[in-house]
Amino acid sequence: ALPDEGVDAIIVVPEHRRVTALEIGPTTLVTYPEAPWVLRRWARHRLVRDVAGRIEALRDEAPVVIHALDATVLPQASELATATGAELVVTLSTTHGFDDAEFLTTLRQAAMVVTPSERLAEKMEKVYSNIT
């Protein structure tokens, strides 16, 4: 993204050896451990609380945008957008989740959905027309 004004960015990623080498300049980096499936929902709420607190500390009059860069992180991004009153933007690069009603309901919350291909956008439009 090439914003036309200064932005405060927070990148939230799972802990991984590649992440420790990430050079991001003045951007805040938040990492979290992958939780076992039994604790995923609890871990997600904890992560949302932590990141929401960091966003509130940075907040001024500028709008906040939460961008889910993959469908697999849509639940966390959706919760975070709700917790902070932010707009939700989602990038979808696959049809992962299109067969899940909860996923589609969460996706409807998005102010914008970005797809890298016309074919995927057409498939998404067809799925939405069948459920709305």
Summary of the structure (lengths in Angstrom):
residues: 132
radius of gyration: 15.7
end to end distance: 31.4
largest distance: 44.2
contacts: 307
relative contact order: 0.11
helix: 47%
strand: 17%
